[in-house]
Amino acid sequence: MSAALASVDFAFLREIVFRLSQNVLDPSRDYLFETRLTKLLRNEGMAHLDELVHHLRLRKNPALERSIAEAMTINETSFFRDRRPFELLRTELLPLLIEARRPRQALRFWSAACSTGQEAYSIAMLLREHFPMLVGWNIRIDGTDISRDVVDRAQRGLFHRIEVNRGLPARHVVRYFDHVGEDWVAKPELRQLCNFRQANLCQPPLPFQDQFDVIFLRNVMLYFSMETRRTLLAGVRRLLAPDGVLFLGSAEQPVDPTLWNAVLAGGTCYFRPRATL
């Protein structure tokens, strides 16, 4: 670590991130503050992290603290990331849900911690590509993320060439995106299915009241404390339909397994809420 970084009170910055996002950052990852806060420092007219710490110690600034927490969240994503959940939806889970929802002709999905929106748009492409019988149904795909910057990008449906090349077959690119310069923009038929908003999963209540049929909460809780995971999953369970489906990341499990039924299928695992006594 450089001498300039050695003088920075990283514990102070880690506390801000934990208080606002519940992300537990290991001291071994302190170097990430320098790379991820570069833009924020420039916007604030600062050159070094120690200036930022000094400024916040002198004067409380909730908006600036939120910007720090947002910048330090993980935004790794790609289209059809880990294809197995999507394939399982296509072959087994969605046909059952469609039959069960036929009387009201409505389906609702939630991509929690959606980042720049690839997961939500992947769901939209899956529906358009394989389930033409849903035309005329009330389909809603909600995406939420703590970061305003990535939510803004998701709303625009704007993706760089490299992002489009990660996980998307060429036929999907041609059919569902328009080429604009070096970027690709999701066509209106996808964007009209997807709704994005800023929301912090760790600050109850969760931003919805209606129930969902499918919830993607993948690779979100890896850096959360056990208590934060317990609270979040309890809220998610209340929002999931009794016959709904929850997908977690491959390395994630519910904190309280007595509340969930784990189902292994298609080389992956999903969860259904257990009925309460």
Order of alpha helices (4+ residues) and beta strands (2+ residues): alpha-alpha-alpha-alpha-alpha-alpha-alpha-alpha-beta-alpha-beta-alpha-beta-alpha-alpha-beta-beta-alpha-beta-beta-alpha-beta-beta-beta
